[in-house]
């Protein structure tokens, strides 16, 4: 009887504490894929860490832009949060002055607010972008190289 109880205990313990290999594990450390050169100037790599997950309802994308690269003006149908992982970025919302974001900075852009963000003139940037799933980005206006250079010069003197 003692052996039966001991065997049952071992069997139950083993099944309760064994690990499943059915996990879907990805990494934000991978560079991602080079983005097609639309809606931005320069070079960018995107890693869709979480994309259109119905249960979560939001996306997480890791983006890396080389120095002197910029996204065009755009807006999202949900709020967006940017977490600067490495480097420096320019960020501007329509009607507001541009700012520089640095490693460790977190900024939230409200739903339907037109904005743009980019690497700085001399620094690459890597950030995590968190935003709602299911609604595509609305691209509104091109950020020209001349405008980007003007912002870079303005922020250089501040």
PyMOL commands that set and color helices and strands:
alter all, ss='L'
color gray80, all
select helices_A, chain A and resi 2-17+145-156
alter helices_A, ss='H'
color red, helices_A
select strands_A, chain A and resi 33-34+40-41+44-50+58-65+70-71+73-75+80-93+99-102+106-109+115-119+125-132+138-141
alter strands_A, ss='S'
color yellow, strands_A
deselect
rebuild
show_as cartoon
